[in-house]
Every structure is written in structure tokens, then in C-alpha cells.
Amino acid sequence: MAKKVTGSGGKPKKVRVPGPAASGKSEPAPLASLRERIDAIDLRLVELLNERASLVVKVGESKRATGVPIYAPHREAQVLKNVLSANKGPLGNRAVEAIYREMMSGSFALEQPLRIGYLGPPGSYSHLAATRHFGSSVAFEDLHEIRGVFTEVRRGHVDYGLVPIENSTGGGIAESLDAFLDGAGEISIYAEVQLSVRHCLLANSEPKDVRRIHSKPEALAQCRGWLSTQYPGVELIASASTSKAAQAAAEECRLAVSIGAVPGSAAVGSELAGPIYGLNLLFRGIEDNPNNVTRFVVISRQKAKRSGDDKTSLMFKTADKPGALVEVLNVLARQGINLSHIDKRPSGRTNWEYTFFVDLLGHQDDEGVARGVAEAMQHCRELVVLGSYPRSQRIL
């Protein structure tokens, strides 16, 4: 920028005055240009998102008129498959999926608000799995215990429920399997969710000041190596859940501050629990096994349609004869059906009588699966299809 001043002899003289660029306050031209392009793309994105939302509203009207469920796992799987197969980067598939899950969550709110029941308290891993699967635009209900989730879904007080069914290190979740025993035929598995269990150390103090650590015994056990190395002399306190642990640690921290002491309580729990209970994240990923995954199922009063890549869950009691279980498994094998999981639970009625839980690849409407299930029934005292649903492709 130039400014006129009077030089010798009264003649005007141009003097260069430093502009914003020279003073370091403006952005380099290439950066400014890139940001202008980003701003223009943002405007286009907003326009396209609202164009999509307008179609979603019409979809919702059609679903309500015909009684079609608002949440359709097979359609969700199709949308995710389409967008991820079209993704060429540099944005990773995990980021793209997270964006679309949140966008679909907003779509639910436009079509019809959904209420999702989960095993609480807030901040639990069930709560975390529910938010990552359904997004933040639905209502979440803490139903306190797994049986409560089944009950409220069955009564229609919530639209869907999410419960843990299996952990990669701890095996099957007994409470969920028992709830299926009690509610066989009334509730259907509608979808499955896999969550990477990343334990965090939460506290309102410096790491060196931590003297007490609260958590669920299973969570403490899964972090035993890390805790023994980093906090060998710290008191470990068992809680009913990781959320209850976060509540207890937060309350002890508030009490310490109120009397002028240094807070020394911490909790092992989910990252979601930190902001809910007012605790800071000290360390993320303190579990000894970084491949710790919990599998959840979404339960519903409806049945899921075929997606082309499905699982079917069965629950059965074999006939009282030698080799009955082998016969059931052989029937499924002859139909070329691949089993992905098998578990068992005591019947609760007769000693040494068991109910078997099996996951197989395929949908109950597939010809081979339908034949296999029909033939397997001949070797069972009771067989119930718990549901067919899209197979989870990614770990959230």
C-alpha cells in the first residue's frame, strides 16, 4: 500500500507502508484460495444435504402410510456399502461411515423420532455402542438392566433395544442369553454392532496424584498389566459398572476440592463417561488387549429383511438321545451352512439340560438356511429362530 507525502522541493513522494501481508496478519494467497474453495464446497454440501433430507421426509411419509419400520437395517447396510465402495480417499472409510451414520440419525428424526433402550447407566459401553450406531439425533433411554431392555422393547415403550451378547475376551453375556430364553419368539434380533472396547483412565487430578481407581472388576482385570506397571501401589475399588465407577470418582474429587485437598480418585471407563460425569481424560487405550471387542445386538418387535450378507441366530434344545447335537450340526453342514458362533446356557428348569445358541451365515429366508432349519427341528425338542440380520462389517 502506498501513501503520498511531501518530499524535498514540495513534490509528492510515494512511501510504501506495510500492508497486512507484510505485517504477517493475512494468509498466504494459496491458503486463502484453498479456503475459499472449501467454503464454496460447504455451501454445495449443505444444499445437497437438505435436498437429501427433503427426500427422507417423503420416505418417512410413505413408511408411516404403509406401516414399514422407520429403521431398516438392510437399507442401512446397503447405503453404507454403496458409499464406502465409492470412496476413493483421502478420507478413510471409518470417517465416511461415521459421517453417514450421523446423517442417517438425522434422517430418523425427520421420519419419526426413535427411542433406543440400552443397558445403563449413561456412559456405559452399551451407551457408547448405541450412540455410535444410531447417532446423536435419537433419544436414548437408560433401562438399568438387560432384562429391562427386553421388557420395554416387548411392551413397545422403546422402539429398539441394544444389549451386549458376546465379548472377544470374556465370551457370551449370560444375562442376555438368559433374557432370550425367557422371551423366545417375542423379540427378534434386528441388527448387530461391534464395538472396540477402549478403556480410559478418567480423573480430575494429575496422573501422579491418583491414589484410588474405581471400576467394574472385569474392566480392572482387562487393564491389569497396565495398572500394575503404572500404578502398582494404588487402591483398586470394585464398582457395579464402569459408569458407577466414574460417578464415584467424580464425587470423591468434588469432596476433596471442597475441603482443600488434592483430588486422588480416578475411574477406568469409556471415553463417553468423562464429559457426562465431569472427569478429564488422563489416558486412552489402557486395556492390555487392544483387540478387545464387544458384540451387541439390536432387538426389535420386527424382523429384518435380507441384505445379501446376513447372519441368523438360533436357540434350540436337542432331543434327549445320544448324538442329538451332532445330528443338528451335521444337518446344517450338509446344507453348506457355515456356523460363526456356538454357546450354551443351562435351561434353568432341569439339571444338566442345556439350551444352545448358534449363529450361522445366511438369512432364514435363504433356501438353504430354510431347509437346514426345518430339518434341524426334527432333532430338537424346541428350536427358535431369534432373528436374521445384516452381518456387521466394521468395528466401531
Secondary structure, 3 states (H helix, E strand, C coil): CEEEEECHHHCEEEEECCCCCCCCCCCCHHHHHHHHHHHHHHHHHHHHHHHHHHHHHHHHHHHHHHCCCCCCHHHHHHHHHHHHHHCCCCCCHHHHHHHHHHHHHHHHHHHCCCEEEECCCCCCHHHHHHHHHHCCCCEEEECCCHHHHHHHHHHCCCCEEEEEEEECCCEECHHHHHHHHHCCCCCEEEEEEEEECCCEEEECCCHHHCCEEEECHHHHHHCHHHHHHHCCCCEEEECCCHHHHHHHHHHHHHHHHHCCCCCCEEEEECCCHHHHHCCEEEEECCCCCCCCEEEEEEEECCCCCCCCCEEEEEEEEECCCCCHHHHHHHHHHHCCCCEEEEEEEECCCCCCCEEEEEEEECCCCCHHHHHHHHHHHHHEEEEEEEEEEECCCCEC
